[in-house]
């Protein structure tokens, strides 16, 4: 699928995570999550961005676990292209109720989410390992 000029791909189920995803995971979040669990799915803009989701098809829900764009490629619309493509693909699967947690201090991410139709719906106290609260957002497709 293309989103704007960007090619957005969904990693086939059971495929190992590409090495560049682990590298970007570490750069953006300080650790690299392992192989996808059976209920998880990964969308990528190859070499530059990924979004990892947890899916609950029986409930029509999905949670955005992580989204990251390579530092040198930020601010060029890749995050928006990737997120919009994920939202379209998930809606096509019947997953229209979307959730995520984000640090309230993460202004670039919050602006991205709000501009893609996400709304704040609560918070989780001391959610992160350093004690910061998480803001909870949802999007109803
Ligand atoms: C959050 C992130 C994915 C955004 O990706 P991106 O490709 O830079 O975002 P885009 O260029 O598509 O911008 C989309 C919107 O986000 C906002 N945004 C992006 N960078 C921003 C910045 N540095 N400051 C403020 N807002 C910003 C803008 O509102 C922008 O909309 P606009 O172009 O209409 O102004 C990226 O900054 C990133 O990888 N951050 C590190 C990982 C992370 O924190 N992930 C989210 C938590 S899971």
Backbone and ligand atoms as CSV (ligand in chain L), in Angstrom:
chain,resi,resn,atom,element,x,y,z
A,1,UNK,N,N,0.850,-1.195,0.000
A,1,UNK,CA,C,0.000,0.000,0.000
A,1,UNK,C,C,0.886,1.246,0.000
A,2,UNK,N,N,0.480,2.288,-0.690
A,2,UNK,CA,C,1.225,3.535,-0.602
A,2,UNK,C,C,0.410,4.548,0.180
A,3,UNK,N,N,1.082,5.335,0.979
A,3,UNK,CA,C,0.434,6.394,1.742
A,3,UNK,C,C,1.175,7.669,1.378
A,4,UNK,N,N,0.538,8.565,0.636
A,4,UNK,CA,C,1.282,9.661,0.058
A,4,UNK,C,C,2.309,9.045,-0.879
A,5,UNK,N,N,3.559,9.489,-0.778
A,5,UNK,CA,C,4.611,8.940,-1.635
A,5,UNK,C,C,5.286,7.751,-0.981
A,6,UNK,N,N,4.862,7.383,0.227
A,6,UNK,CA,C,5.594,6.378,0.994
A,6,UNK,C,C,5.009,4.990,0.816
A,7,UNK,N,N,5.898,4.012,0.718
A,7,UNK,CA,C,5.463,2.632,0.637
A,7,UNK,C,C,5.331,2.070,2.050
A,8,UNK,N,N,4.128,1.688,2.437
A,8,UNK,CA,C,3.892,1.109,3.750
A,8,UNK,C,C,3.572,-0.370,3.553
A,9,UNK,N,N,4.332,-1.226,4.244
A,9,UNK,CA,C,4.162,-2.670,4.108
A,9,UNK,C,C,3.794,-3.259,5.450
A,10,UNK,N,N,3.010,-4.335,5.404
A,10,UNK,CA,C,2.737,-5.086,6.628
A,10,UNK,C,C,3.609,-6.334,6.614
A,11,UNK,N,N,4.354,-6.523,7.702
A,11,UNK,CA,C,5.238,-7.689,7.777
A,11,UNK,C,C,4.391,-8.966,7.810
A,12,UNK,N,N,4.681,-9.929,6.922
A,12,UNK,CA,C,3.906,-11.182,6.957
A,12,UNK,C,C,4.038,-11.870,8.302
A,13,UNK,N,N,2.954,-12.500,8.747
A,13,UNK,CA,C,2.977,-13.159,10.065
A,13,UNK,C,C,4.021,-14.268,10.107
A,14,UNK,N,N,4.697,-14.396,11.248
A,14,UNK,CA,C,5.689,-15.445,11.423
A,14,UNK,C,C,7.074,-15.071,10.924
A,15,UNK,N,N,7.197,-13.954,10.206
A,15,UNK,CA,C,8.486,-13.527,9.671
A,15,UNK,C,C,9.318,-12.905,10.804
A,16,UNK,N,N,10.630,-13.214,10.905
A,16,UNK,CA,C,11.456,-12.562,11.933
A,16,UNK,C,C,11.489,-11.046,11.706
A,17,UNK,N,N,11.683,-10.305,12.785
A,17,UNK,CA,C,11.771,-8.849,12.645
A,17,UNK,C,C,13.058,-8.489,11.907
A,18,UNK,N,N,12.994,-7.566,10.950
A,18,UNK,CA,C,14.218,-7.119,10.284
A,18,UNK,C,C,15.184,-6.485,11.301
A,19,UNK,N,N,16.502,-6.621,11.041
A,19,UNK,CA,C,17.508,-6.054,11.960
A,19,UNK,C,C,17.344,-4.552,12.139
A,20,UNK,N,N,16.955,-3.851,11.063
A,20,UNK,CA,C,16.861,-2.399,11.182
A,20,UNK,C,C,15.742,-2.005,12.150
A,21,UNK,N,N,14.713,-2.849,12.274
A,21,UNK,CA,C,13.626,-2.555,13.230
A,21,UNK,C,C,14.183,-2.604,14.653
A,22,UNK,N,N,14.992,-3.637,14.960
A,22,UNK,CA,C,15.587,-3.733,16.306
A,22,UNK,C,C,16.499,-2.530,16.564
A,23,UNK,N,N,17.256,-2.119,15.542
A,23,UNK,CA,C,18.150,-0.962,15.733
A,23,UNK,C,C,17.344,0.296,16.026
A,24,UNK,N,N,16.287,0.521,15.247
A,24,UNK,CA,C,15.467,1.723,15.452
A,24,UNK,C,C,14.732,1.649,16.788
A,25,UNK,N,N,14.282,0.450,17.163
A,25,UNK,CA,C,13.631,0.251,18.462
A,25,UNK,C,C,14.569,0.722,19.582
A,26,UNK,N,N,15.844,0.275,19.505
A,26,UNK,CA,C,16.810,0.658,20.555
A,26,UNK,C,C,17.069,2.159,20.530
A,27,UNK,N,N,17.205,2.727,19.325
A,27,UNK,CA,C,17.468,4.163,19.216
A,27,UNK,C,C,16.320,4.971,19.809
A,28,UNK,N,N,15.088,4.569,19.508
A,28,UNK,CA,C,13.926,5.368,19.907
A,28,UNK,C,C,13.497,5.108,21.342
A,29,UNK,N,N,13.648,3.841,21.805
A,29,UNK,CA,C,13.067,3.479,23.106
A,29,UNK,C,C,14.072,2.895,24.088
A,30,UNK,N,N,15.316,2.656,23.651
A,30,UNK,CA,C,16.344,2.165,24.567
A,30,UNK,C,C,16.376,0.655,24.712
A,31,UNK,N,N,15.418,-0.022,24.099
A,31,UNK,CA,C,15.440,-1.494,24.106
A,31,UNK,C,C,14.788,-1.980,22.814
A,32,UNK,N,N,14.999,-3.264,22.539
A,32,UNK,CA,C,14.415,-3.821,21.310
A,32,UNK,C,C,13.494,-4.966,21.682
A,33,UNK,N,N,12.224,-4.806,21.349
A,33,UNK,CA,C,11.290,-5.893,21.609
A,33,UNK,C,C,11.557,-7.026,20.622
A,34,UNK,N,N,11.219,-8.220,21.076
A,34,UNK,CA,C,11.561,-9.415,20.303
A,34,UNK,C,C,10.501,-9.727,19.244
A,35,UNK,N,N,10.566,-10.918,18.744
A,35,UNK,CA,C,9.649,-11.455,17.728
A,35,UNK,C,C,8.191,-11.097,18.063
A,36,UNK,N,N,7.398,-10.900,17.043
A,36,UNK,CA,C,5.988,-10.572,17.263
A,36,UNK,C,C,5.251,-11.735,17.919
A,37,UNK,N,N,4.402,-11.440,18.884
A,37,UNK,CA,C,3.491,-12.440,19.448
A,37,UNK,C,C,2.388,-12.704,18.406
A,38,UNK,N,N,1.657,-13.816,18.546
A,38,UNK,CA,C,0.644,-14.167,17.540
A,38,UNK,C,C,-0.422,-13.084,17.332
A,39,UNK,N,N,-0.738,-12.315,18.370
A,39,UNK,CA,C,-1.779,-11.294,18.230
A,39,UNK,C,C,-1.209,-9.942,17.786
A,40,UNK,N,N,0.106,-9.877,17.543
A,40,UNK,CA,C,0.722,-8.603,17.170
A,40,UNK,C,C,0.915,-8.497,15.654
A,41,UNK,N,N,1.048,-7.249,15.198
A,41,UNK,CA,C,1.287,-6.999,13.774
A,41,UNK,C,C,2.207,-5.796,13.635
A,42,UNK,N,N,3.002,-5.809,12.558
A,42,UNK,CA,C,3.987,-4.741,12.344
A,42,UNK,C,C,3.830,-4.173,10.941
A,43,UNK,N,N,3.731,-2.842,10.861
A,43,UNK,CA,C,3.749,-2.142,9.581
A,43,UNK,C,C,5.066,-1.368,9.495
A,44,UNK,N,N,5.624,-1.300,8.295
A,44,UNK,CA,C,6.908,-0.605,8.140
A,44,UNK,C,C,6.907,0.298,6.914
A,45,UNK,N,N,7.720,1.336,6.987
A,45,UNK,CA,C,8.243,2.019,5.803
A,45,UNK,C,C,9.702,1.584,5.783
A,46,UNK,N,N,10.092,0.714,4.847
A,46,UNK,CA,C,11.356,-0.011,4.969
A,46,UNK,C,C,12.547,0.890,5.290
A,47,UNK,N,N,13.308,0.435,6.292
A,47,UNK,CA,C,14.543,1.078,6.751
A,47,UNK,C,C,14.307,2.380,7.503
A,48,UNK,N,N,13.067,2.904,7.543
A,48,UNK,CA,C,12.878,4.244,8.102
A,48,UNK,C,C,11.843,4.357,9.204
A,49,UNK,N,N,10.877,3.467,9.245
A,49,UNK,CA,C,9.817,3.633,10.260
A,49,UNK,C,C,9.083,2.318,10.481
A,50,UNK,N,N,8.605,2.119,11.712
A,50,UNK,CA,C,7.760,0.953,11.990
A,50,UNK,C,C,6.674,1.319,12.992
A,51,UNK,N,N,5.602,0.557,12.962
A,51,UNK,CA,C,4.526,0.685,13.957
A,51,UNK,C,C,4.113,-0.722,14.356
A,52,UNK,N,N,4.143,-0.974,15.660
A,52,UNK,CA,C,3.824,-2.305,16.183
A,52,UNK,C,C,2.508,-2.227,16.951
A,53,UNK,N,N,1.589,-3.119,16.615
A,53,UNK,CA,C,0.249,-3.108,17.188
A,53,UNK,C,C,-0.057,-4.439,17.849
A,54,UNK,N,N,-0.905,-4.379,18.862
A,54,UNK,CA,C,-1.503,-5.564,19.464
A,54,UNK,C,C,-2.974,-5.576,19.055
A,55,UNK,N,N,-3.449,-6.707,18.528
A,55,UNK,CA,C,-4.804,-6.760,17.962
A,55,UNK,C,C,-5.715,-7.651,18.810
A,56,UNK,N,N,-6.953,-7.200,18.984
A,56,UNK,CA,C,-7.963,-8.018,19.673
A,56,UNK,C,C,-9.171,-8.109,18.740
A,57,UNK,N,N,-9.103,-8.986,17.720
A,57,UNK,CA,C,-10.164,-9.012,16.699
A,57,UNK,C,C,-11.555,-9.264,17.269
A,58,UNK,N,N,-11.662,-10.121,18.296
A,58,UNK,CA,C,-13.001,-10.445,18.821
A,58,UNK,C,C,-13.683,-9.206,19.390
A,59,UNK,N,N,-12.881,-8.243,19.850
A,59,UNK,CA,C,-13.448,-7.020,20.427
A,59,UNK,C,C,-13.432,-5.857,19.438
A,60,UNK,N,N,-12.892,-6.081,18.251
A,60,UNK,CA,C,-12.786,-4.983,17.276
A,60,UNK,C,C,-11.809,-3.908,17.717
A,61,UNK,N,N,-10.791,-4.303,18.516
A,61,UNK,CA,C,-9.871,-3.325,19.094
A,61,UNK,C,C,-8.425,-3.615,18.701
A,62,UNK,N,N,-7.614,-2.572,18.764
A,62,UNK,CA,C,-6.171,-2.734,18.596
A,62,UNK,C,C,-5.477,-1.646,19.407
A,63,UNK,N,N,-4.262,-1.967,19.882
A,63,UNK,CA,C,-3.485,-1.006,20.667
A,63,UNK,C,C,-2.164,-0.743,19.965
A,64,UNK,N,N,-1.853,0.522,19.781
A,64,UNK,CA,C,-0.551,0.882,19.209
A,64,UNK,C,C,0.500,0.738,20.309
A,65,UNK,N,N,1.415,-0.212,20.131
A,65,UNK,CA,C,2.432,-0.474,21.152
A,65,UNK,C,C,3.632,0.452,20.983
A,66,UNK,N,N,4.083,0.604,19.739
A,66,UNK,CA,C,5.244,1.454,19.468
A,66,UNK,C,C,5.161,1.966,18.033
A,67,UNK,N,N,5.524,3.237,17.861
A,67,UNK,CA,C,5.718,3.776,16.522
A,67,UNK,C,C,7.001,4.585,16.564
A,68,UNK,N,N,7.850,4.420,15.568
A,68,UNK,CA,C,9.110,5.163,15.545
A,68,UNK,C,C,9.531,5.422,14.108
A,69,UNK,N,N,10.106,6.601,13.923
A,69,UNK,CA,C,10.703,7.011,12.650
A,69,UNK,C,C,12.186,7.252,12.915
A,70,UNK,N,N,13.055,6.859,11.995
A,70,UNK,CA,C,14.494,7.096,12.154
A,70,UNK,C,C,14.739,8.576,12.412
A,71,UNK,N,N,15.649,8.895,13.346
A,71,UNK,CA,C,15.856,10.300,13.698
A,71,UNK,C,C,16.100,11.199,12.489
A,72,UNK,N,N,16.874,10.719,11.504
A,72,UNK,CA,C,17.206,11.574,10.356
A,72,UNK,C,C,16.021,11.746,9.403
A,73,UNK,N,N,14.959,10.952,9.586
A,73,UNK,CA,C,13.803,11.020,8.673
A,73,UNK,C,C,12.579,11.652,9.331
A,74,UNK,N,N,12.733,12.152,10.563
A,74,UNK,CA,C,11.572,12.733,11.257
A,74,UNK,C,C,11.199,14.087,10.667
A,75,UNK,N,N,9.946,14.470,10.887
A,75,UNK,CA,C,9.483,15.789,10.454
A,75,UNK,C,C,9.229,15.886,8.959
A,76,UNK,N,N,9.138,14.731,8.281
A,76,UNK,CA,C,8.916,14.730,6.822
A,76,UNK,C,C,7.607,14.044,6.448
A,77,UNK,N,N,6.779,13.772,7.446
A,77,UNK,CA,C,5.468,13.183,7.146
A,77,UNK,C,C,5.427,11.662,7.188
A,78,UNK,N,N,6.562,11.004,7.514
A,78,UNK,CA,C,6.555,9.529,7.512
A,78,UNK,C,C,5.687,8.975,8.633
A,79,UNK,N,N,5.777,9.572,9.822
A,79,UNK,CA,C,4.979,9.092,10.949
A,79,UNK,C,C,3.497,9.167,10.623
A,80,UNK,N,N,3.076,10.270,10.041
A,80,UNK,CA,C,1.666,10.425,9.686
A,80,UNK,C,C,1.273,9.410,8.602
A,81,UNK,N,N,2.109,9.256,7.572
A,81,UNK,CA,C,1.789,8.317,6.483
A,81,UNK,C,C,1.645,6.898,7.032
A,82,UNK,N,N,2.554,6.531,7.934
A,82,UNK,CA,C,2.526,5.182,8.505
A,82,UNK,C,C,1.281,4.992,9.369
A,83,UNK,N,N,1.021,5.960,10.249
A,83,UNK,CA,C,-0.126,5.821,11.163
A,83,UNK,C,C,-1.440,5.778,10.379
A,84,UNK,N,N,-1.580,6.637,9.372
A,84,UNK,CA,C,-2.825,6.641,8.589
A,84,UNK,C,C,-3.009,5.321,7.843
A,85,UNK,N,N,-1.905,4.761,7.323
A,85,UNK,CA,C,-2.009,3.470,6.618
A,85,UNK,C,C,-2.425,2.362,7.583
A,86,UNK,N,N,-1.834,2.354,8.783
A,86,UNK,CA,C,-2.231,1.353,9.793
A,86,UNK,C,C,-3.708,1.488,10.116
A,87,UNK,N,N,-4.157,2.713,10.348
A,87,UNK,CA,C,-5.562,2.938,10.707
A,87,UNK,C,C,-6.485,2.408,9.621
A,88,UNK,N,N,-6.130,2.657,8.348
A,88,UNK,CA,C,-6.968,2.169,7.233
A,88,UNK,C,C,-6.975,0.651,7.189
A,89,UNK,N,N,-5.809,0.028,7.320
A,89,UNK,CA,C,-5.736,-1.436,7.255
A,89,UNK,C,C,-6.499,-2.071,8.415
A,90,UNK,N,N,-6.343,-1.505,9.610
A,90,UNK,CA,C,-7.036,-2.070,10.777
A,90,UNK,C,C,-8.546,-1.907,10.629
A,91,UNK,N,N,-8.989,-0.752,10.140
A,91,UNK,CA,C,-10.426,-0.546,9.931
A,91,UNK,C,C,-10.964,-1.550,8.917
A,92,UNK,N,N,-10.168,-1.851,7.885
A,92,UNK,CA,C,-10.599,-2.821,6.871
A,92,UNK,C,C,-10.742,-4.219,7.470
A,93,UNK,N,N,-10.008,-4.474,8.564
A,93,UNK,CA,C,-10.114,-5.758,9.270
A,93,UNK,C,C,-11.218,-5.736,10.315
A,94,UNK,N,N,-11.890,-4.604,10.470
A,94,UNK,CA,C,-12.936,-4.489,11.482
A,94,UNK,C,C,-12.413,-4.041,12.834
A,95,UNK,N,N,-11.166,-3.569,12.872
A,95,UNK,CA,C,-10.586,-3.088,14.138
A,95,UNK,C,C,-10.616,-1.562,14.106
A,96,UNK,N,N,-11.679,-1.012,14.651
A,96,UNK,CA,C,-11.905,0.430,14.535
A,96,UNK,C,C,-11.773,1.158,15.864
A,97,UNK,N,N,-11.648,0.405,16.969
A,97,UNK,CA,C,-11.491,1.047,18.277
A,97,UNK,C,C,-10.026,0.890,18.682
A,98,UNK,N,N,-9.306,2.000,18.604
A,98,UNK,CA,C,-7.856,1.952,18.772
A,98,UNK,C,C,-7.446,2.664,20.056
A,99,UNK,N,N,-6.404,2.154,20.703
A,99,UNK,CA,C,-5.896,2.717,21.952
A,99,UNK,C,C,-4.384,2.901,21.866
A,100,UNK,N,N,-3.882,3.775,22.693
A,100,UNK,CA,C,-2.425,3.873,22.879
A,100,UNK,C,C,-2.134,4.581,24.190
A,101,UNK,N,N,-0.914,4.373,24.693
A,101,UNK,CA,C,-0.390,5.148,25.818
A,101,UNK,C,C,0.787,5.968,25.309
A,102,UNK,N,N,0.929,7.170,25.853
A,102,UNK,CA,C,2.037,8.035,25.444
A,102,UNK,C,C,2.451,8.883,26.644
A,103,UNK,N,N,3.745,9.196,26.693
A,103,UNK,CA,C,4.205,10.104,27.751
A,103,UNK,C,C,3.624,11.501,27.497
A,104,UNK,N,N,3.058,12.140,28.530
A,104,UNK,CA,C,2.488,13.484,28.345
A,104,UNK,C,C,3.521,14.505,27.875
A,105,UNK,N,N,4.805,14.202,28.080
A,105,UNK,CA,C,5.875,15.109,27.652
A,105,UNK,C,C,6.296,14.872,26.199
A,106,UNK,N,N,5.721,13.887,25.537
A,106,UNK,CA,C,6.150,13.550,24.167
A,106,UNK,C,C,5.327,14.359,23.159
A,107,UNK,N,N,5.663,15.636,23.051
A,107,UNK,CA,C,4.876,16.550,22.223
A,107,UNK,C,C,4.791,16.128,20.755
A,108,UNK,N,N,5.893,15.722,20.096
A,108,UNK,CA,C,5.754,15.321,18.691
A,108,UNK,C,C,4.750,14.190,18.513
A,109,UNK,N,N,4.796,13.188,19.390
A,109,UNK,CA,C,3.876,12.053,19.255
A,109,UNK,C,C,2.432,12.492,19.513
A,110,UNK,N,N,2.220,13.293,20.549
A,110,UNK,CA,C,0.849,13.717,20.874
A,110,UNK,C,C,0.265,14.554,19.742
A,111,UNK,N,N,1.079,15.433,19.160
A,111,UNK,CA,C,0.564,16.230,18.025
A,111,UNK,C,C,0.217,15.329,16.855
A,112,UNK,N,N,1.069,14.321,16.606
A,112,UNK,CA,C,0.782,13.373,15.521
A,112,UNK,C,C,-0.554,12.671,15.788
A,113,UNK,N,N,-0.717,12.129,16.986
A,113,UNK,CA,C,-1.941,11.378,17.291
A,113,UNK,C,C,-3.175,12.277,17.182
A,114,UNK,N,N,-3.104,13.448,17.782
A,114,UNK,CA,C,-4.294,14.320,17.779
A,114,UNK,C,C,-4.641,14.749,16.357
A,115,UNK,N,N,-3.621,14.951,15.520
A,115,UNK,CA,C,-3.915,15.365,14.139
A,115,UNK,C,C,-4.435,14.199,13.308
A,116,UNK,N,N,-4.319,12.976,13.825
A,116,UNK,CA,C,-4.869,11.800,13.135
A,116,UNK,C,C,-6.172,11.329,13.772
A,117,UNK,N,N,-6.789,12.181,14.589
A,117,UNK,CA,C,-8.130,11.887,15.092
A,117,UNK,C,C,-8.181,11.198,16.440
A,118,UNK,N,N,-7.041,11.090,17.139
A,118,UNK,CA,C,-7.037,10.454,18.459
A,118,UNK,C,C,-7.443,11.477,19.518
A,119,UNK,N,N,-8.142,10.979,20.559
A,119,UNK,CA,C,-8.607,11.849,21.651
A,119,UNK,C,C,-8.120,11.311,22.993
A,120,UNK,N,N,-7.762,12.211,23.920
A,120,UNK,CA,C,-7.377,11.740,25.254
A,120,UNK,C,C,-8.571,11.108,25.956
A,121,UNK,N,N,-8.332,10.007,26.687
A,121,UNK,CA,C,-9.458,9.336,27.361
A,121,UNK,C,C,-9.077,8.848,28.756
A,122,UNK,N,N,-7.971,9.319,29.300
A,122,UNK,CA,C,-7.619,8.930,30.660
A,122,UNK,C,C,-6.110,8.955,30.849
A,123,UNK,N,N,-5.685,8.472,32.007
A,123,UNK,CA,C,-4.246,8.354,32.219
A,123,UNK,C,C,-3.962,7.175,33.132
A,124,UNK,N,N,-2.755,6.676,33.052
A,124,UNK,CA,C,-2.318,5.560,33.883
A,124,UNK,C,C,-1.179,6.075,34.764
A,125,UNK,N,N,-1.434,6.156,36.096
A,125,UNK,CA,C,-0.418,6.703,36.994
A,125,UNK,C,C,0.839,5.831,37.018
A,126,UNK,N,N,2.006,6.468,36.992
A,126,UNK,CA,C,3.316,5.794,37.119
A,126,UNK,C,C,3.422,4.591,36.184
A,127,UNK,N,N,3.004,4.775,34.956
A,127,UNK,CA,C,2.954,3.683,33.981
A,127,UNK,C,C,4.356,3.284,33.510
A,128,UNK,N,N,5.224,4.281,33.380
A,128,UNK,CA,C,6.559,4.007,32.824
A,128,UNK,C,C,7.547,3.681,33.945
A,129,UNK,N,N,8.624,2.974,33.571
A,129,UNK,CA,C,9.563,2.476,34.583
A,129,UNK,C,C,10.251,3.611,35.338
A,130,UNK,N,N,10.323,4.805,34.733
A,130,UNK,CA,C,10.921,5.940,35.448
A,130,UNK,C,C,9.886,6.693,36.290
A,131,UNK,N,N,8.651,6.175,36.368
A,131,UNK,CA,C,7.639,6.778,37.236
A,131,UNK,C,C,6.730,7.776,36.549
A,132,UNK,N,N,7.006,8.106,35.273
A,132,UNK,CA,C,6.135,9.060,34.577
A,132,UNK,C,C,4.763,8.422,34.306
A,133,UNK,N,N,3.713,9.242,34.440
A,133,UNK,CA,C,2.378,8.784,34.078
A,133,UNK,C,C,2.290,8.581,32.570
A,134,UNK,N,N,1.311,7.786,32.138
A,134,UNK,CA,C,0.986,7.696,30.712
A,134,UNK,C,C,-0.340,8.392,30.466
A,135,UNK,N,N,-0.420,9.130,29.348
A,135,UNK,CA,C,-1.710,9.611,28.862
A,135,UNK,C,C,-2.284,8.518,27.975
A,136,UNK,N,N,-3.585,8.265,28.141
A,136,UNK,CA,C,-4.267,7.235,27.360
A,136,UNK,C,C,-5.091,7.931,26.281
A,137,UNK,N,N,-4.932,7.468,25.044
A,137,UNK,CA,C,-5.670,8.033,23.912
A,137,UNK,C,C,-6.467,6.929,23.237
A,138,UNK,N,N,-7.565,7.327,22.584
A,138,UNK,CA,C,-8.322,6.371,21.781
A,138,UNK,C,C,-8.744,7.025,20.468
A,139,UNK,N,N,-9.047,6.159,19.522
A,139,UNK,CA,C,-9.571,6.618,18.227
A,139,UNK,C,C,-10.674,5.669,17.811
A,140,UNK,N,N,-11.831,6.246,17.519
A,140,UNK,CA,C,-12.963,5.431,17.074
A,140,UNK,C,C,-13.130,5.658,15.567
A,141,UNK,N,N,-12.928,4.582,14.798
A,141,UNK,CA,C,-12.928,4.721,13.335
A,141,UNK,C,C,-14.309,4.977,12.763
L,1,LIG,C1,C,6.536,10.642,17.085
L,1,LIG,C2,C,7.196,10.329,15.726
L,1,LIG,C3,C,6.833,8.896,15.317
L,1,LIG,C4,C,6.625,11.313,14.683
L,1,LIG,O1,O,7.115,10.920,13.400
L,1,LIG,P1,P,7.458,12.002,12.262
L,1,LIG,O2,O,7.667,11.272,10.989
L,1,LIG,O3,O,8.532,12.895,12.726
L,1,LIG,O4,O,6.083,12.830,12.215
L,1,LIG,P2,P,5.487,13.596,10.920
L,1,LIG,O5,O,6.601,14.254,10.178
L,1,LIG,O6,O,4.605,12.645,10.171
L,1,LIG,O7,O,4.605,14.712,11.612
L,1,LIG,C5,C,3.268,14.466,11.970
L,1,LIG,C6,C,2.805,15.517,12.950
L,1,LIG,O8,O,3.493,15.276,14.191
L,1,LIG,C7,C,3.819,16.533,14.806
L,1,LIG,N1,N,5.258,16.632,14.982
L,1,LIG,C8,C,6.230,15.894,14.373
L,1,LIG,N2,N,7.440,16.261,14.837
L,1,LIG,C9,C,7.221,17.235,15.756
L,1,LIG,C10,C,8.088,17.984,16.600
L,1,LIG,N3,N,9.428,17.802,16.603
L,1,LIG,N4,N,7.522,18.879,17.438
L,1,LIG,C11,C,6.176,19.058,17.462
L,1,LIG,N5,N,5.313,18.352,16.697
L,1,LIG,C12,C,5.838,17.470,15.842
L,1,LIG,C13,C,3.286,17.611,13.912
L,1,LIG,O9,O,1.997,17.977,14.378
L,1,LIG,C14,C,3.130,16.947,12.565
L,1,LIG,O10,O,2.085,17.475,11.841
L,1,LIG,P3,P,2.350,18.668,10.775
L,1,LIG,O11,O,3.310,18.101,9.774
L,1,LIG,O12,O,0.985,18.941,10.220
L,1,LIG,O13,O,2.935,19.795,11.541
L,1,LIG,C15,C,8.741,10.517,15.789
L,1,LIG,O14,O,9.017,11.781,16.345
L,1,LIG,C16,C,9.486,9.453,16.582
L,1,LIG,O15,O,9.877,8.398,16.058
L,1,LIG,N6,N,9.717,9.724,17.906
L,1,LIG,C17,C,10.463,8.772,18.765
L,1,LIG,C18,C,9.625,7.555,19.135
L,1,LIG,C19,C,8.355,7.944,19.871
L,1,LIG,O16,O,8.360,8.783,20.767
L,1,LIG,N7,N,7.237,7.305,19.479
L,1,LIG,C20,C,5.924,7.581,20.071
L,1,LIG,C21,C,5.726,6.883,21.369
L,1,LIG,S1,S,5.209,5.193,21.148
